[in-house]
Amino acid sequence: MFKNNEGYADATAGLAMSRIMKEYRQQQKKRYADKNRRKVYVASRYAEDVGRNTAAAITYCRRVISEGYMPVASHLLYPQMLCDSDPGERELGLSFGLALLRMCDEVWVFGEVSSGMAREIEEAKRLKKPLRYFEEVDA
């Protein structure tokens, strides 16, 4: 039983608090339901025309989301903190991406395959991850 500031039982406030907490728990369940979504590693081009390729990758991620999955696109994350034109940092970013790929349920490949994407495809095959191929879109 809910008690007020003075320590007396307060059924009305108790009922209100109970409803608020029930609504809160339902919102939390919805919020964390995404942890059960299958994770899809998004492989698409990044280098060369970075602006165009970044926009395309975002489009691909939105497609993954619209189909009910959780996208993982390492090439949208690591170039923000590592220099893609520095071979050592590029290699580090690729290795981080491959580590994320291992945690995914499948790999979706978009467009023409670059050298970095080829490594991701090779790793997916080695890990026996399902691969799906899609045509490139104009972003």
C-alpha positions as CSV (number, residue, x, y, z in Angstrom):
1,M,0.0,0.0,0.0
2,F,1.3,3.4,-0.9
3,K,1.7,5.9,2.0
4,N,1.6,9.6,1.8
5,N,4.2,12.1,3.3
6,E,2.6,11.7,6.8
7,G,2.7,7.9,6.6
8,Y,-1.0,7.3,6.1
9,A,-2.3,4.8,3.5
10,D,-3.3,6.5,0.3
11,A,-5.1,4.2,-2.1
12,T,-5.7,6.8,-4.8
13,A,-2.0,7.9,-5.0
14,G,-1.0,4.2,-4.8
15,L,-3.2,3.3,-7.8
16,A,-1.9,6.3,-9.7
17,M,1.7,5.3,-9.0
18,S,1.0,1.7,-9.9
19,R,-0.4,2.8,-13.3
20,I,2.6,5.2,-13.9
21,M,5.1,2.4,-13.1
22,K,3.2,-0.1,-15.4
23,E,3.3,2.4,-18.2
24,Y,7.0,3.0,-17.5
25,R,7.8,-0.7,-17.6
26,Q,6.0,-1.1,-20.9
27,Q,8.0,1.8,-22.4
28,Q,11.2,0.2,-21.2
29,K,10.2,-3.2,-22.8
30,K,9.7,-1.5,-26.1
31,R,12.9,0.5,-25.8
32,Y,15.0,-2.6,-25.2
33,A,13.1,-4.9,-27.6
34,D,15.8,-4.0,-30.2
35,K,18.3,-6.2,-28.5
36,N,16.5,-9.1,-30.0
37,R,16.7,-7.7,-33.6
38,R,19.0,-9.6,-35.9
39,K,22.1,-7.6,-36.6
40,V,23.0,-7.1,-40.3
41,Y,26.5,-6.0,-41.2
42,V,26.3,-3.4,-44.1
43,A,29.1,-3.7,-46.6
44,S,29.3,-0.8,-49.1
45,R,31.9,1.4,-50.7
46,Y,33.4,4.3,-48.7
47,A,36.6,5.6,-50.3
48,E,36.8,7.7,-53.5
49,D,33.6,9.7,-53.4
50,V,33.2,9.8,-49.6
51,G,30.2,12.1,-49.6
52,R,28.2,10.1,-52.1
53,N,29.2,6.7,-50.6
54,T,28.4,7.9,-47.1
55,A,24.9,9.0,-48.2
56,A,24.4,5.7,-50.0
57,A,25.5,3.8,-46.8
58,I,22.9,5.7,-44.8
59,T,20.3,4.7,-47.3
60,Y,21.3,1.1,-47.1
61,C,21.1,1.2,-43.3
62,R,17.7,2.7,-43.5
63,R,16.7,-0.2,-45.7
64,V,18.0,-2.7,-43.1
65,I,16.0,-0.9,-40.4
66,S,12.8,-0.8,-42.6
67,E,13.1,-4.6,-43.0
68,G,13.2,-5.1,-39.2
69,Y,16.9,-5.6,-38.6
70,M,19.6,-3.6,-36.8
71,P,22.3,-2.3,-39.2
72,V,26.0,-2.3,-38.3
73,A,28.0,-0.1,-40.6
74,S,31.6,0.3,-39.4
75,H,32.5,2.5,-42.4
76,L,30.1,5.1,-41.1
77,L,31.7,5.0,-37.6
78,Y,35.5,4.5,-37.7
79,P,36.4,7.1,-40.4
80,Q,35.0,9.7,-38.0
81,M,37.9,9.0,-35.6
82,L,40.6,7.3,-37.9
83,C,42.2,8.7,-41.0
84,D,41.2,6.5,-44.0
85,S,44.1,7.9,-46.0
86,D,46.7,6.7,-43.4
87,P,47.4,3.0,-44.2
88,G,47.9,2.1,-40.6
89,E,44.7,3.7,-39.4
90,R,42.8,2.3,-42.3
91,E,44.0,-1.2,-41.4
92,L,43.0,-0.6,-37.8
93,G,39.5,0.5,-38.9
94,L,39.1,-2.5,-41.1
95,S,40.1,-4.8,-38.3
96,F,37.6,-3.1,-36.0
97,G,34.9,-3.6,-38.7
98,L,35.8,-7.3,-39.1
99,A,35.4,-7.7,-35.3
100,L,31.9,-6.1,-35.5
101,L,31.1,-8.4,-38.5
102,R,31.7,-11.4,-36.3
103,M,29.0,-10.3,-33.9
104,C,26.4,-9.9,-36.8
105,D,23.9,-12.5,-37.9
106,E,24.3,-11.8,-41.6
107,V,26.1,-9.6,-44.1
108,W,24.4,-7.5,-46.8
109,V,26.6,-6.3,-49.7
110,F,25.6,-3.2,-51.6
111,G,26.9,-2.3,-55.0
112,E,30.3,-2.8,-56.6
113,V,32.8,-4.6,-54.4
114,S,35.8,-2.6,-53.2
115,S,39.0,-4.1,-51.7
116,G,37.8,-3.4,-48.2
117,M,34.4,-5.0,-49.0
118,A,36.2,-8.0,-50.4
119,R,37.9,-8.6,-47.1
120,E,34.5,-8.3,-45.3
121,I,33.0,-10.8,-47.8
122,E,35.9,-13.2,-47.3
123,E,35.5,-13.0,-43.5
124,A,31.8,-13.6,-43.7
125,K,32.3,-16.7,-45.8
126,R,35.0,-17.9,-43.4
127,L,32.5,-17.5,-40.5
128,K,29.7,-19.0,-42.6
129,K,27.6,-15.9,-42.3
130,P,24.7,-15.6,-44.7
131,L,25.5,-13.1,-47.5
132,R,23.0,-11.1,-49.5
133,Y,23.9,-9.0,-52.5
134,F,22.0,-5.8,-53.6
135,E,22.5,-3.3,-56.4
136,E,23.9,0.1,-55.7
137,V,21.4,2.9,-55.3
138,D,21.8,6.6,-56.1
139,A,21.9,8.5,-52.9
